[in-house]
């Protein structure tokens, strides 16, 4: 994880599948494109806790895996 101090001016995208309410007060992840081409991902419930950074290739592989159902057992 990296500190988010220098990432506050990014445009964060929130999933349209965000769950409102619930025992966690809503669950969501957010993603933002960085100027250097990487993608930052964070927990919207704790935006100051840190971010995970991915290259575009890593993010593409993740999205392909999600679409293919490779992580369905985790939910």
mmCIF file of the N, C-alpha and C atoms, coordinates in Angstrom:
data_MODEL
# 
_entry.id   MODEL 
# 
loop_
_atom_site.group_PDB 
_atom_site.id 
_atom_site.type_symbol 
_atom_site.label_atom_id 
_atom_site.label_alt_id 
_atom_site.label_comp_id 
_atom_site.label_asym_id 
_atom_site.label_entity_id 
_atom_site.label_seq_id 
_atom_site.pdbx_PDB_ins_code 
_atom_site.Cartn_x 
_atom_site.Cartn_y 
_atom_site.Cartn_z 
_atom_site.occupancy 
_atom_site.B_iso_or_equiv 
_atom_site.pdbx_formal_charge 
_atom_site.auth_seq_id 
_atom_site.auth_comp_id 
_atom_site.auth_asym_id 
_atom_site.auth_atom_id 
_atom_site.pdbx_PDB_model_num 
ATOM 1   N N  . UNK A 1 1  ? 0.839   -1.164  0.000   1.00 0.00 ? 1  UNK A N  1 
ATOM 2   C CA . UNK A 1 1  ? 0.000   0.000   0.000   1.00 0.00 ? 1  UNK A CA 1 
ATOM 3   C C  . UNK A 1 1  ? 0.894   1.240   0.000   1.00 0.00 ? 1  UNK A C  1 
ATOM 4   N N  . UNK A 1 2  ? 0.370   2.292   -0.553  1.00 0.00 ? 2  UNK A N  1 
ATOM 5   C CA . UNK A 1 2  ? 1.098   3.552   -0.588  1.00 0.00 ? 2  UNK A CA 1 
ATOM 6   C C  . UNK A 1 2  ? 0.268   4.637   0.085   1.00 0.00 ? 2  UNK A C  1 
ATOM 7   N N  . UNK A 1 3  ? 0.913   5.651   0.569   1.00 0.00 ? 3  UNK A N  1 
ATOM 8   C CA . UNK A 1 3  ? 0.180   6.756   1.189   1.00 0.00 ? 3  UNK A CA 1 
ATOM 9   C C  . UNK A 1 3  ? -0.629  7.486   0.128   1.00 0.00 ? 3  UNK A C  1 
ATOM 10  N N  . UNK A 1 4  ? -1.764  8.028   0.517   1.00 0.00 ? 4  UNK A N  1 
ATOM 11  C CA . UNK A 1 4  ? -2.651  8.678   -0.443  1.00 0.00 ? 4  UNK A CA 1 
ATOM 12  C C  . UNK A 1 4  ? -2.499  10.195  -0.469  1.00 0.00 ? 4  UNK A C  1 
ATOM 13  N N  . UNK A 1 5  ? -1.557  10.743  0.256   1.00 0.00 ? 5  UNK A N  1 
ATOM 14  C CA . UNK A 1 5  ? -1.417  12.195  0.337   1.00 0.00 ? 5  UNK A CA 1 
ATOM 15  C C  . UNK A 1 5  ? -1.342  12.852  -1.034  1.00 0.00 ? 5  UNK A C  1 
ATOM 16  N N  . UNK A 1 6  ? -0.567  12.297  -1.922  1.00 0.00 ? 6  UNK A N  1 
ATOM 17  C CA . UNK A 1 6  ? -0.380  12.887  -3.249  1.00 0.00 ? 6  UNK A CA 1 
ATOM 18  C C  . UNK A 1 6  ? -1.439  12.419  -4.249  1.00 0.00 ? 6  UNK A C  1 
ATOM 19  N N  . UNK A 1 7  ? -2.409  11.644  -3.820  1.00 0.00 ? 7  UNK A N  1 
ATOM 20  C CA . UNK A 1 7  ? -3.431  11.111  -4.716  1.00 0.00 ? 7  UNK A CA 1 
ATOM 21  C C  . UNK A 1 7  ? -4.798  11.749  -4.487  1.00 0.00 ? 7  UNK A C  1 
ATOM 22  N N  . UNK A 1 8  ? -4.865  12.793  -3.675  1.00 0.00 ? 8  UNK A N  1 
ATOM 23  C CA . UNK A 1 8  ? -6.159  13.373  -3.328  1.00 0.00 ? 8  UNK A CA 1 
ATOM 24  C C  . UNK A 1 8  ? -6.805  14.143  -4.465  1.00 0.00 ? 8  UNK A C  1 
ATOM 25  N N  . UNK A 1 9  ? -6.040  14.597  -5.434  1.00 0.00 ? 9  UNK A N  1 
ATOM 26  C CA . UNK A 1 9  ? -6.599  15.375  -6.539  1.00 0.00 ? 9  UNK A CA 1 
ATOM 27  C C  . UNK A 1 9  ? -7.074  14.506  -7.697  1.00 0.00 ? 9  UNK A C  1 
ATOM 28  N N  . UNK A 1 10 ? -7.063  13.209  -7.528  1.00 0.00 ? 10 UNK A N  1 
ATOM 29  C CA . UNK A 1 10 ? -7.493  12.310  -8.598  1.00 0.00 ? 10 UNK A CA 1 
ATOM 30  C C  . UNK A 1 10 ? -9.010  12.285  -8.717  1.00 0.00 ? 10 UNK A C  1 
ATOM 31  N N  . UNK A 1 11 ? -9.480  11.891  -9.875  1.00 0.00 ? 11 UNK A N  1 
ATOM 32  C CA . UNK A 1 11 ? -10.906 11.677  -10.076 1.00 0.00 ? 11 UNK A CA 1 
ATOM 33  C C  . UNK A 1 11 ? -11.189 10.215  -9.788  1.00 0.00 ? 11 UNK A C  1 
ATOM 34  N N  . UNK A 1 12 ? -11.801 9.934   -8.655  1.00 0.00 ? 12 UNK A N  1 
ATOM 35  C CA . UNK A 1 12 ? -12.086 8.570   -8.228  1.00 0.00 ? 12 UNK A CA 1 
ATOM 36  C C  . UNK A 1 12 ? -13.420 8.126   -8.810  1.00 0.00 ? 12 UNK A C  1 
ATOM 37  N N  . UNK A 1 13 ? -13.443 6.946   -9.394  1.00 0.00 ? 13 UNK A N  1 
ATOM 38  C CA . UNK A 1 13 ? -14.662 6.354   -9.939  1.00 0.00 ? 13 UNK A CA 1 
ATOM 39  C C  . UNK A 1 13 ? -15.193 5.337   -8.939  1.00 0.00 ? 13 UNK A C  1 
ATOM 40  N N  . UNK A 1 14 ? -16.487 5.435   -8.674  1.00 0.00 ? 14 UNK A N  1 
ATOM 41  C CA . UNK A 1 14 ? -17.145 4.529   -7.745  1.00 0.00 ? 14 UNK A CA 1 
ATOM 42  C C  . UNK A 1 14 ? -17.995 3.552   -8.531  1.00 0.00 ? 14 UNK A C  1 
ATOM 43  N N  . UNK A 1 15 ? -17.913 2.301   -8.197  1.00 0.00 ? 15 UNK A N  1 
ATOM 44  C CA . UNK A 1 15 ? -18.696 1.270   -8.872  1.00 0.00 ? 15 UNK A CA 1 
ATOM 45  C C  . UNK A 1 15 ? -20.185 1.546   -8.773  1.00 0.00 ? 15 UNK A C  1 
ATOM 46  N N  . UNK A 1 16 ? -20.899 1.330   -9.865  1.00 0.00 ? 16 UNK A N  1 
ATOM 47  C CA . UNK A 1 16 ? -22.355 1.486   -9.837  1.00 0.00 ? 16 UNK A CA 1 
ATOM 48  C C  . UNK A 1 16 ? -23.017 0.336   -9.088  1.00 0.00 ? 16 UNK A C  1 
ATOM 49  N N  . UNK A 1 17 ? -22.229 -0.674  -8.717  1.00 0.00 ? 17 UNK A N  1 
ATOM 50  C CA . UNK A 1 17 ? -22.740 -1.807  -7.964  1.00 0.00 ? 17 UNK A CA 1 
ATOM 51  C C  . UNK A 1 17 ? -22.520 -1.650  -6.465  1.00 0.00 ? 17 UNK A C  1 
ATOM 52  N N  . UNK A 1 18 ? -22.228 -0.443  -6.022  1.00 0.00 ? 18 UNK A N  1 
ATOM 53  C CA . UNK A 1 18 ? -22.037 -0.159  -4.603  1.00 0.00 ? 18 UNK A CA 1 
ATOM 54  C C  . UNK A 1 18 ? -23.271 -0.563  -3.825  1.00 0.00 ? 18 UNK A C  1 
ATOM 55  N N  . UNK A 1 19 ? -23.059 -1.254  -2.718  1.00 0.00 ? 19 UNK A N  1 
ATOM 56  C CA . UNK A 1 19 ? -24.161 -1.654  -1.851  1.00 0.00 ? 19 UNK A CA 1 
ATOM 57  C C  . UNK A 1 19 ? -24.388 -0.565  -0.818  1.00 0.00 ? 19 UNK A C  1 
ATOM 58  N N  . UNK A 1 20 ? -25.565 0.021   -0.841  1.00 0.00 ? 20 UNK A N  1 
ATOM 59  C CA . UNK A 1 20 ? -25.918 1.036   0.152   1.00 0.00 ? 20 UNK A CA 1 
ATOM 60  C C  . UNK A 1 20 ? -26.523 0.370   1.378   1.00 0.00 ? 20 UNK A C  1 
ATOM 61  N N  . UNK A 1 21 ? -26.270 0.969   2.522   1.00 0.00 ? 21 UNK A N  1 
ATOM 62  C CA . UNK A 1 21 ? -26.819 0.429   3.757   1.00 0.00 ? 21 UNK A CA 1 
ATOM 63  C C  . UNK A 1 21 ? -26.030 -0.778  4.209   1.00 0.00 ? 21 UNK A C  1 
ATOM 64  N N  . UNK A 1 22 ? -26.717 -1.711  4.854   1.00 0.00 ? 22 UNK A N  1 
ATOM 65  C CA . UNK A 1 22 ? -26.048 -2.900  5.344   1.00 0.00 ? 22 UNK A CA 1 
ATOM 66  C C  . UNK A 1 22 ? -25.270 -2.635  6.610   1.00 0.00 ? 22 UNK A C  1 
ATOM 67  N N  . UNK A 1 23 ? -24.722 -3.685  7.174   1.00 0.00 ? 23 UNK A N  1 
ATOM 68  C CA . UNK A 1 23 ? -24.029 -3.572  8.454   1.00 0.00 ? 23 UNK A CA 1 
ATOM 69  C C  . UNK A 1 23 ? -22.709 -2.818  8.333   1.00 0.00 ? 23 UNK A C  1 
ATOM 70  N N  . UNK A 1 24 ? -22.134 -2.731  7.127   1.00 0.00 ? 24 UNK A N  1 
ATOM 71  C CA . UNK A 1 24 ? -20.867 -2.026  6.943   1.00 0.00 ? 24 UNK A CA 1 
ATOM 72  C C  . UNK A 1 24 ? -21.065 -0.577  6.526   1.00 0.00 ? 24 UNK A C  1 
ATOM 73  N N  . UNK A 1 25 ? -22.328 -0.108  6.444   1.00 0.00 ? 25 UNK A N  1 
ATOM 74  C CA . UNK A 1 25 ? -22.564 1.256   6.023   1.00 0.00 ? 25 UNK A CA 1 
ATOM 75  C C  . UNK A 1 25 ? -22.328 1.445   4.540   1.00 0.00 ? 25 UNK A C  1 
ATOM 76  N N  . UNK A 1 26 ? -22.393 0.391   3.770   1.00 0.00 ? 26 UNK A N  1 
ATOM 77  C CA . UNK A 1 26 ? -22.134 0.464   2.338   1.00 0.00 ? 26 UNK A CA 1 
ATOM 78  C C  . UNK A 1 26 ? -20.762 -0.094  2.032   1.00 0.00 ? 26 UNK A C  1 
ATOM 79  N N  . UNK A 1 27 ? -20.673 -0.876  1.021   1.00 0.00 ? 27 UNK A N  1 
ATOM 80  C CA . UNK A 1 27 ? -19.382 -1.435  0.636   1.00 0.00 ? 27 UNK A CA 1 
ATOM 81  C C  . UNK A 1 27 ? -19.055 -0.996  -0.776  1.00 0.00 ? 27 UNK A C  1 
ATOM 82  N N  . UNK A 1 28 ? -17.844 -0.588  -0.982  1.00 0.00 ? 28 UNK A N  1 
ATOM 83  C CA . UNK A 1 28 ? -17.480 -0.101  -2.299  1.00 0.00 ? 28 UNK A CA 1 
ATOM 84  C C  . UNK A 1 28 ? -15.976 -0.028  -2.471  1.00 0.00 ? 28 UNK A C  1 
ATOM 85  N N  . UNK A 1 29 ? -15.584 -0.149  -3.702  1.00 0.00 ? 29 UNK A N  1 
ATOM 86  C CA . UNK A 1 29 ? -14.202 0.135   -4.069  1.00 0.00 ? 29 UNK A CA 1 
ATOM 87  C C  . UNK A 1 29 ? -14.232 1.280   -5.057  1.00 0.00 ? 29 UNK A C  1 
ATOM 88  N N  . UNK A 1 30 ? -13.138 2.021   -5.105  1.00 0.00 ? 30 UNK A N  1 
ATOM 89  C CA . UNK A 1 30 ? -12.999 3.115   -6.048  1.00 0.00 ? 30 UNK A CA 1 
ATOM 90  C C  . UNK A 1 30 ? -11.695 2.948   -6.809  1.00 0.00 ? 30 UNK A C  1 
ATOM 91  N N  . UNK A 1 31 ? -11.673 3.438   -8.035  1.00 0.00 ? 31 UNK A N  1 
ATOM 92  C CA . UNK A 1 31 ? -10.473 3.371   -8.856  1.00 0.00 ? 31 UNK A CA 1 
ATOM 93  C C  . UNK A 1 31 ? -10.241 4.728   -9.511  1.00 0.00 ? 31 UNK A C  1 
ATOM 94  N N  . UNK A 1 32 ? -8.961  5.041   -9.744  1.00 0.00 ? 32 UNK A N  1 
ATOM 95  C CA . UNK A 1 32 ? -8.605  6.306   -10.390 1.00 0.00 ? 32 UNK A CA 1 
ATOM 96  C C  . UNK A 1 32 ? -7.386  6.076   -11.277 1.00 0.00 ? 32 UNK A C  1 
ATOM 97  N N  . UNK A 1 33 ? -7.393  6.717   -12.428 1.00 0.00 ? 33 UNK A N  1 
ATOM 98  C CA . UNK A 1 33 ? -6.240  6.663   -13.333 1.00 0.00 ? 33 UNK A CA 1 
ATOM 99  C C  . UNK A 1 33 ? -5.188  7.657   -12.845 1.00 0.00 ? 33 UNK A C  1 
ATOM 100 N N  . UNK A 1 34 ? -3.945  7.216   -12.815 1.00 0.00 ? 34 UNK A N  1 
ATOM 101 C CA . UNK A 1 34 ? -2.833  8.082   -12.421 1.00 0.00 ? 34 UNK A CA 1 
ATOM 102 C C  . UNK A 1 34 ? -2.190  8.685   -13.668 1.00 0.00 ? 34 UNK A C  1 
ATOM 103 N N  . UNK A 1 35 ? -1.557  9.835   -13.537 1.00 0.00 ? 35 UNK A N  1 
ATOM 104 C CA . UNK A 1 35 ? -0.915  10.469  -14.692 1.00 0.00 ? 35 UNK A CA 1 
ATOM 105 C C  . UNK A 1 35 ? 0.156   9.594   -15.360 1.00 0.00 ? 35 UNK A C  1 
ATOM 106 N N  . UNK A 1 36 ? 0.769   8.703   -14.590 1.00 0.00 ? 36 UNK A N  1 
ATOM 107 C CA . UNK A 1 36 ? 1.818   7.845   -15.158 1.00 0.00 ? 36 UNK A CA 1 
ATOM 108 C C  . UNK A 1 36 ? 1.272   6.577   -15.812 1.00 0.00 ? 36 UNK A C  1 
ATOM 109 N N  . UNK A 1 37 ? -0.071  6.441   -15.872 1.00 0.00 ? 37 UNK A N  1 
ATOM 110 C CA . UNK A 1 37 ? -0.680  5.298   -16.532 1.00 0.00 ? 37 UNK A CA 1 
ATOM 111 C C  . UNK A 1 37 ? -1.130  4.188   -15.608 1.00 0.00 ? 37 UNK A C  1 
ATOM 112 N N  . UNK A 1 38 ? -0.693  4.209   -14.359 1.00 0.00 ? 38 UNK A N  1 
ATOM 113 C CA . UNK A 1 38 ? -1.134  3.185   -13.421 1.00 0.00 ? 38 UNK A CA 1 
ATOM 114 C C  . UNK A 1 38 ? -2.561  3.467   -12.959 1.00 0.00 ? 38 UNK A C  1 
ATOM 115 N N  . UNK A 1 39 ? -3.138  2.496   -12.257 1.00 0.00 ? 39 UNK A N  1 
ATOM 116 C CA . UNK A 1 39 ? -4.491  2.629   -11.717 1.00 0.00 ? 39 UNK A CA 1 
ATOM 117 C C  . UNK A 1 39 ? -4.409  2.453   -10.210 1.00 0.00 ? 39 UNK A C  1 
ATOM 118 N N  . UNK A 1 40 ? -5.004  3.378   -9.479  1.00 0.00 ? 40 UNK A N  1 
ATOM 119 C CA . UNK A 1 40 ? -5.064  3.307   -8.023  1.00 0.00 ? 40 UNK A CA 1 
ATOM 120 C C  . UNK A 1 40 ? -6.426  2.759   -7.626  1.00 0.00 ? 40 UNK A C  1 
ATOM 121 N N  . UNK A 1 41 ? -6.450  1.876   -6.629  1.00 0.00 ? 41 UNK A N  1 
ATOM 122 C CA . UNK A 1 41 ? -7.697  1.301   -6.119  1.00 0.00 ? 41 UNK A CA 1 
ATOM 123 C C  . UNK A 1 41 ? -7.700  1.502   -4.608  1.00 0.00 ? 41 UNK A C  1 
ATOM 124 N N  . UNK A 1 42 ? -8.870  1.896   -4.083  1.00 0.00 ? 42 UNK A N  1 
ATOM 125 C CA . UNK A 1 42 ? -8.982  2.111   -2.641  1.00 0.00 ? 42 UNK A CA 1 
ATOM 126 C C  . UNK A 1 42 ? -10.366 1.695   -2.142  1.00 0.00 ? 42 UNK A C  1 
ATOM 127 N N  . UNK A 1 43 ? -10.472 1.550   -0.835  1.00 0.00 ? 43 UNK A N  1 
ATOM 128 C CA . UNK A 1 43 ? -11.730 1.268   -0.155  1.00 0.00 ? 43 UNK A CA 1 
ATOM 129 C C  . UNK A 1 43 ? -12.406 2.607   0.106   1.00 0.00 ? 43 UNK A C  1 
ATOM 130 N N  . UNK A 1 44 ? -13.612 2.805   -0.437  1.00 0.00 ? 44 UNK A N  1 
ATOM 131 C CA . UNK A 1 44 ? -14.283 4.089   -0.255  1.00 0.00 ? 44 UNK A CA 1 
ATOM 132 C C  . UNK A 1 44 ? -14.685 4.345   1.194   1.00 0.00 ? 44 UNK A C  1 
ATOM 133 N N  . UNK A 1 45 ? -14.799 3.304   1.999   1.00 0.00 ? 45 UNK A N  1 
ATOM 134 C CA . UNK A 1 45 ? -15.142 3.474   3.414   1.00 0.00 ? 45 UNK A CA 1 
ATOM 135 C C  . UNK A 1 45 ? -13.953 3.938   4.240   1.00 0.00 ? 45 UNK A C  1 
ATOM 136 N N  . UNK A 1 46 ? -12.755 3.784   3.711   1.00 0.00 ? 46 UNK A N  1 
ATOM 137 C CA . UNK A 1 46 ? -11.537 4.202   4.410   1.00 0.00 ? 46 UNK A CA 1 
ATOM 138 C C  . UNK A 1 46 ? -10.552 4.775   3.385   1.00 0.00 ? 46 UNK A C  1 
ATOM 139 N N  . UNK A 1 47 ? -10.903 5.876   2.729   1.00 0.00 ? 47 UNK A N  1 
ATOM 140 C CA . UNK A 1 47 ? -10.076 6.398   1.646   1.00 0.00 ? 47 UNK A CA 1 
ATOM 141 C C  . UNK A 1 47 ? -8.675  6.833   2.066   1.00 0.00 ? 47 UNK A C  1 
ATOM 142 N N  . UNK A 1 48 ? -8.485  7.158   3.322   1.00 0.00 ? 48 UNK A N  1 
ATOM 143 C CA . UNK A 1 48 ? -7.170  7.576   3.797   1.00 0.00 ? 48 UNK A CA 1 
ATOM 144 C C  . UNK A 1 48 ? -6.295  6.411   4.261   1.00 0.00 ? 48 UNK A C  1 
ATOM 145 N N  . UNK A 1 49 ? -6.832  5.196   4.213   1.00 0.00 ? 49 UNK A N  1 
ATOM 146 C CA . UNK A 1 49 ? -6.092  4.028   4.694   1.00 0.00 ? 49 UNK A CA 1 
ATOM 147 C C  . UNK A 1 49 ? -4.987  3.616   3.737   1.00 0.00 ? 49 UNK A C  1 
ATOM 148 N N  . UNK A 1 50 ? -5.076  4.014   2.494   1.00 0.00 ? 50 UNK A N  1 
ATOM 149 C CA . UNK A 1 50 ? -4.059  3.669   1.515   1.00 0.00 ? 50 UNK A CA 1 
ATOM 150 C C  . UNK A 1 50 ? -4.691  3.163   0.234   1.00 0.00 ? 50 UNK A C  1 
ATOM 151 N N  . UNK A 1 51 ? -3.854  2.982   -0.755  1.00 0.00 ? 51 UNK A N  1 
ATOM 152 C CA . UNK A 1 51 ? -4.320  2.505   -2.055  1.00 0.00 ? 51 UNK A CA 1 
ATOM 153 C C  . UNK A 1 51 ? -3.428  1.368   -2.521  1.00 0.00 ? 51 UNK A C  1 
ATOM 154 N N  . UNK A 1 52 ? -3.934  0.606   -3.451  1.00 0.00 ? 52 UNK A N  1 
ATOM 155 C CA . UNK A 1 52 ? -3.142  -0.402  -4.128  1.00 0.00 ? 52 UNK A CA 1 
ATOM 156 C C  . UNK A 1 52 ? -2.962  0.101   -5.558  1.00 0.00 ? 52 UNK A C  1 
ATOM 157 N N  . UNK A 1 53 ? -1.735  0.049   -6.067  1.00 0.00 ? 53 UNK A N  1 
ATOM 158 C CA . UNK A 1 53 ? -1.444  0.536   -7.416  1.00 0.00 ? 53 UNK A CA 1 
ATOM 159 C C  . UNK A 1 53 ? -1.233  -0.626  -8.363  1.00 0.00 ? 53 UNK A C  1 
ATOM 160 N N  . UNK A 1 54 ? -1.828  -0.515  -9.543  1.00 0.00 ? 54 UNK A N  1 
ATOM 161 C CA . UNK A 1 54 ? -1.711  -1.532  -10.583 1.00 0.00 ? 54 UNK A CA 1 
ATOM 162 C C  . UNK A 1 54 ? -1.243  -0.896  -11.877 1.00 0.00 ? 54 UNK A C  1 
ATOM 163 N N  . UNK A 1 55 ? -0.473  -1.630  -12.665 1.00 0.00 ? 55 UNK A N  1 
ATOM 164 C CA . UNK A 1 55 ? -0.197  -1.188  -14.029 1.00 0.00 ? 55 UNK A CA 1 
ATOM 165 C C  . UNK A 1 55 ? -1.458  -1.440  -14.841 1.00 0.00 ? 55 UNK A C  1 
ATOM 166 N N  . UNK A 1 56 ? -1.538  -0.862  -16.025 1.00 0.00 ? 56 UNK A N  1 
ATOM 167 C CA . UNK A 1 56 ? -2.708  -1.104  -16.875 1.00 0.00 ? 56 UNK A CA 1 
ATOM 168 C C  . UNK A 1 56 ? -2.810  -2.582  -17.230 1.00 0.00 ? 56 UNK A C  1 
ATOM 169 N N  . UNK A 1 57 ? -1.674  -3.236  -17.469 1.00 0.00 ? 57 UNK A N  1 
ATOM 170 C CA . UNK A 1 57 ? -1.682  -4.671  -17.800 1.00 0.00 ? 57 UNK A CA 1 
ATOM 171 C C  . UNK A 1 57 ? -2.201  -5.496  -16.633 1.00 0.00 ? 57 UNK A C  1 
ATOM 172 N N  . UNK A 1 58 ? -1.786  -5.164  -15.413 1.00 0.00 ? 58 UNK A N  1 
ATOM 173 C CA . UNK A 1 58 ? -2.277  -5.874  -14.230 1.00 0.00 ? 58 UNK A CA 1 
ATOM 174 C C  . UNK A 1 58 ? -3.775  -5.667  -14.057 1.00 0.00 ? 58 UNK A C  1 
ATOM 175 N N  . UNK A 1 59 ? -4.241  -4.432  -14.247 1.00 0.00 ? 59 UNK A N  1 
ATOM 176 C CA . UNK A 1 59 ? -5.665  -4.153  -14.104 1.00 0.00 ? 59 UNK A CA 1 
ATOM 177 C C  . UNK A 1 59 ? -6.463  -4.890  -15.177 1.00 0.00 ? 59 UNK A C  1 
ATOM 178 N N  . UNK A 1 60 ? -5.949  -4.940  -16.397 1.00 0.00 ? 60 UNK A N  1 
ATOM 179 C CA . UNK A 1 60 ? -6.632  -5.659  -17.478 1.00 0.00 ? 60 UNK A CA 1 
ATOM 180 C C  . UNK A 1 60 ? -6.748  -7.140  -17.148 1.00 0.00 ? 60 UNK A C  1 
ATOM 181 N N  . UNK A 1 61 ? -5.678  -7.726  -16.596 1.00 0.00 ? 61 UNK A N  1 
ATOM 182 C CA . UNK A 1 61 ? -5.709  -9.140  -16.226 1.00 0.00 ? 61 UNK A CA 1 
ATOM 183 C C  . UNK A 1 61 ? -6.728  -9.375  -15.111 1.00 0.00 ? 61 UNK A C  1 
ATOM 184 N N  . UNK A 1 62 ? -6.799  -8.482  -14.136 1.00 0.00 ? 62 UNK A N  1 
ATOM 185 C CA . UNK A 1 62 ? -7.761  -8.597  -13.047 1.00 0.00 ? 62 UNK A CA 1 
ATOM 186 C C  . UNK A 1 62 ? -9.190  -8.540  -13.584 1.00 0.00 ? 62 UNK A C  1 
ATOM 187 N N  . UNK A 1 63 ? -9.480  -7.549  -14.416 1.00 0.00 ? 63 UNK A N  1 
ATOM 188 C CA . UNK A 1 63 ? -10.833 -7.396  -14.957 1.00 0.00 ? 63 UNK A CA 1 
ATOM 189 C C  . UNK A 1 63 ? -11.226 -8.625  -15.784 1.00 0.00 ? 63 UNK A C  1 
ATOM 190 N N  . UNK A 1 64 ? -10.307 -9.134  -16.580 1.00 0.00 ? 64 UNK A N  1 
ATOM 191 C CA . UNK A 1 64 ? -10.591 -10.343 -17.358 1.00 0.00 ? 64 UNK A CA 1 
ATOM 192 C C  . UNK A 1 64 ? -10.909 -11.519 -16.441 1.00 0.00 ? 64 UNK A C  1 
ATOM 193 N N  . UNK A 1 65 ? -10.150 -11.666 -15.362 1.00 0.00 ? 65 UNK A N  1 
ATOM 194 C CA . UNK A 1 65 ? -10.397 -12.742 -14.401 1.00 0.00 ? 65 UNK A CA 1 
ATOM 195 C C  . UNK A 1 65 ? -11.746 -12.605 -13.724 1.00 0.00 ? 65 UNK A C  1 
ATOM 196 N N  . UNK A 1 66 ? -12.108 -11.362 -13.363 1.00 0.00 ? 66 UNK A N  1 
ATOM 197 C CA . UNK A 1 66 ? -13.410 -11.119 -12.739 1.00 0.00 ? 66 UNK A CA 1 
ATOM 198 C C  . UNK A 1 66 ? -14.528 -11.472 -13.714 1.00 0.00 ? 66 UNK A C  1 
ATOM 199 N N  . UNK A 1 67 ? -14.411 -11.001 -14.953 1.00 0.00 ? 67 UNK A N  1 
ATOM 200 C CA . UNK A 1 67 ? -15.443 -11.295 -15.953 1.00 0.00 ? 67 UNK A CA 1 
ATOM 201 C C  . UNK A 1 67 ? -15.567 -12.796 -16.227 1.00 0.00 ? 67 UNK A C  1 
ATOM 202 N N  . UNK A 1 68 ? -14.465 -13.520 -16.108 1.00 0.00 ? 68 UNK A N  1 
ATOM 203 C CA . UNK A 1 68 ? -14.458 -14.957 -16.348 1.00 0.00 ? 68 UNK A CA 1 
ATOM 204 C C  . UNK A 1 68 ? -14.955 -15.766 -15.148 1.00 0.00 ? 68 UNK A C  1 
ATOM 205 N N  . UNK A 1 69 ? -15.208 -15.073 -14.019 1.00 0.00 ? 69 UNK A N  1 
ATOM 206 C CA . UNK A 1 69 ? -15.708 -15.757 -12.838 1.00 0.00 ? 69 UNK A CA 1 
ATOM 207 C C  . UNK A 1 69 ? -14.636 -16.400 -11.984 1.00 0.00 ? 69 UNK A C  1 
ATOM 208 N N  . UNK A 1 70 ? -13.382 -16.055 -12.207 1.00 0.00 ? 70 UNK A N  1 
ATOM 209 C CA . UNK A 1 70 ? -12.280 -16.683 -11.472 1.00 0.00 ? 70 UNK A CA 1 
ATOM 210 C C  . UNK A 1 70 ? -12.252 -16.362 -9.978  1.00 0.00 ? 70 UNK A C  1 
ATOM 211 N N  . UNK A 1 71 ? -12.984 -15.336 -9.565  1.00 0.00 ? 71 UNK A N  1 
ATOM 212 C CA . UNK A 1 71 ? -12.979 -14.931 -8.166  1.00 0.00 ? 71 UNK A CA 1 
ATOM 213 C C  . UNK A 1 71 ? -14.345 -15.086 -7.514  1.00 0.00 ? 71 UNK A C  1 
ATOM 214 N N  . UNK A 1 72 ? -15.271 -15.724 -8.200  1.00 0.00 ? 72 UNK A N  1 
ATOM 215 C CA . UNK A 1 72 ? -16.628 -15.863 -7.684  1.00 0.00 ? 72 UNK A CA 1 
ATOM 216 C C  . UNK A 1 72 ? -16.691 -16.570 -6.337  1.00 0.00 ? 72 UNK A C  1 
ATOM 217 N N  . UNK A 1 73 ? -15.739 -17.430 -6.055  1.00 0.00 ? 73 UNK A N  1 
ATOM 218 C CA . UNK A 1 73 ? -15.760 -18.150 -4.784  1.00 0.00 ? 73 UNK A CA 1 
ATOM 219 C C  . UNK A 1 73 ? -15.394 -17.239 -3.602  1.00 0.00 ? 73 UNK A C  1 
ATOM 220 N N  . UNK A 1 74 ? -14.938 -16.041 -3.867  1.00 0.00 ? 74 UNK A N  1 
ATOM 221 C CA . UNK A 1 74 ? -14.547 -15.118 -2.806  1.00 0.00 ? 74 UNK A CA 1 
ATOM 222 C C  . UNK A 1 74 ? -15.703 -14.250 -2.338  1.00 0.00 ? 74 UNK A C  1 
ATOM 223 N N  . UNK A 1 75 ? -16.841 -14.331 -3.019  1.00 0.00 ? 75 UNK A N  1 
ATOM 224 C CA . UNK A 1 75 ? -17.968 -13.480 -2.615  1.00 0.00 ? 75 UNK A CA 1 
ATOM 225 C C  . UNK A 1 75 ? -19.114 -14.335 -2.096  1.00 0.00 ? 75 UNK A C  1 
# 
